[in-house]
Amino acid sequence: MEVELTVEDAQGAMTRVSATGPDYDTTLAAAKEKIPEGSRAINIRVPDRDV
């Protein structure tokens, strides 16, 4: 599973961080750990996968 976060810093600049893991909760937590201090997640995306 992959989770991608759109992150906004204090100046309004947007970046993205992502993580992969075995399930949504674990993967979301791992992605949130990558958010730089002073920034916040404004969007959570779970990319489509061909199964």
Secondary structure, DSSP 8 states (H G I E B T S, - for coil): -EEEEEEE-TT--EEEEEEE-SSHHHHHHHHHHTS-TT-EEEEEE------
